[in-house]
């Protein structure tokens, strides 16, 4: 259980806090031999408001997350939101091209076994399986050539929660990297989450 240094009260455990407590080298090593069978890359053509994109990773990530929450909203976008829109359009197209027909945004998931509650970015209906999950990460600078271990443990946890009592093979999972500097969206995933989930559970038990 983590502690908030300002209040000295326990921070409620969730998927994000638990998976982030695992050392990066540990999670990277655990998933080193996991090879995604879903790999999609889409180039992004920035719009005329791209100069408003923040170079600060946290600010850019929060801005894109806020736009992600508005995917089902028909209200007009702000100029700031329009700056990130080309990446959002590319991400959505990658997901639809997988065969998805519906996305639940910021979906709350109840705890199962050793996996605490969590909120996944996107719960997917359709695609490589009838159900799936995609976690979205914003990369302000640089290229992500393969999925990071800490992100795989996070999406693996969500896949376990979504699976519930069903087979892990019936859930697909992916991490989408929104690369701002390289003007690209990269998606890495697995059609069956069995190995992803079992490796994640081993990490969580040792955390």
N, C-alpha and C positions, 0 to 999 in steps of 0.2 A: 504494500500500500504506500503510495507516494504522499508527500506532505506539501502543502502550500506554504512557502516560507513566510508569507505575509500574515497568514492567520494561524499557522501551526496546526491546522486541522487536516485530517486525512483528505486527500483528493480522491473522489470517487473513481474506482478503477474502470476503465473501458478499453476497448481494443487498441485505440491509439496510444494511450499512456502505457499499456502493457507491452506492446510491440516495440515502442520507442525505448523501453528500458533495457532491451536486449542489445548488447554491444554490436556495432556495425560489422566488425570482423567476424563475429559469431554467426550472424544471420547470412552474411555473404558466403561464408564457408558452407553453411548448411544447404544453400541452394545452388552451389557452384556447378553441379552436374544436371540441374534442371534446365532442359532445353525447350523453350516455347515452340509449340506447333502452330501458333497463330502469331503472325508478324505482319503488321500493316504500317505503311509510312505514307504520309500525305504532306506535300509541300503546301505552304501557306503564302498567299499573296496579300501583304498588309494593305490596309485601307489608308485613306488620307488622314486618319486621326492617330496613326501609329506612333507619332512623336509623343503622345501622351502616355505611352506604356512606361511603367516604372522600371528602373534598373535594380531596384531593391527587391530581392527574392520574396520576402514576406509580404510587402505591399502588393506586388504583382500577383502573388498567390491568392491573397485575400480578394483582390479585385476580380480575378477569374472565378473564384469560388462563388462570389456574389452573383456573377453573370450566369454561372452554371445553375444556380437556384432559380433563375428567371427563365429557363428554357421553355417552360410551359406558360409563360406570362406574355400576354399580347400587348402590354402597355409599352409606350415609346421608350427607347433606350436613351440614356444620357450620352453625351459626347465621350465621356470616359469609358463607358461600357462599349461603345462602338469601336474603340481602339482595339479591344480584345476579341471583337466579334469574328474576324476571319479565322482565328484559331478555333473558336467554338463551332463555326460552320464546318470546318475540316474534321473536327472530332465527331460531330454528329454524323457526318457522311460515312466515316470509317465504321461507326457502330451500326448504322442502317445497312451498310454493305455486308456486314457479318450475317445479316438475316434477321436482326432484331425488329420487333414491331411495336415495342413499348418500353419506356424507361421510367423508373420511379426514382426521383431525384431526392438526395439526402434522406434515404430510407432508414428508419430506426429498426434495429434488430435486437431481439431479446436474447439474454445469455443462454448458452447451452454448455453443460459440463464445465470444463476448465476455461472456456472462452467467455469473457465478460460481454456485457452489452456493447453495442457499437452503432455507428451511423455510417453507412456506406455512401459513397458519392452517387453511384448509379446501380440500382438493381435492374437487371435486364430480363425482358421476356422475349424468347426467341433467340435465334442465332445458332451457334454450334450445338447448343442444348436448349431445352425448353426454358431453362432458367440460368441466369448467370449474374456476375457482379464485375463492375469495372471501377477501379480506383483511379482518380485523375491527379497527376502531380505536375505542377508548373515549374519549369526549369528556366530561370532568367538568363543564364549564360551557360554555354557549352552544349555538348551532345551526350545523350544517354544511349550507349550502344547495346546495352543489355539491361534487363530489369534488375534493380537493386534489391538486395536481400531483405532490407527492412520494409520495402514496399510489398514484396512478395509475402512476408509474414503477416502484414496487415490485410492484404486482399485474401490471403489464405484463411485468416480468421473469419472474415466476412462470409467467405464461401462455406465455411463450416456452419455458421449460424443459419445461412440460407438453406443449406442441405437439411437441417433438422434431423428427422429420422429416415430420410431418403438416402439413396446411394450417393457417395461422393463423386462417382463417375458421371452422375446426371447433372452436374453443375459445371459450367465453364467460368473461368476467372481471368481477368486481364488487368494490366496496369497501362494507362495511357499517359505519355509524357508530352506535355505542351511546351515545346521549346520556342521561347520568344526570340532569342538572339539568332538562332539558325533558321527561323521561320519554317517550322516543321512540327508535325504531330506524329509521334511514334507510339504504336500500340503493340504490346507483347502479352500473349496469353496462352492458356492451355485449354484444350477442348474438354478434358477430364481433370477435375480438381483433386483426384485421389492422392497423388503423390504430393501435390502442393499442400493439401490439408494435413496429411500425416506428418510431413516434415515440420509444418507450422506447430502442430500439437506437441511434437517433441521439444521444440524451442520453448514453447509456453510452459511446459512442465518443468523445464530446467531454469526458467527465469526467476 
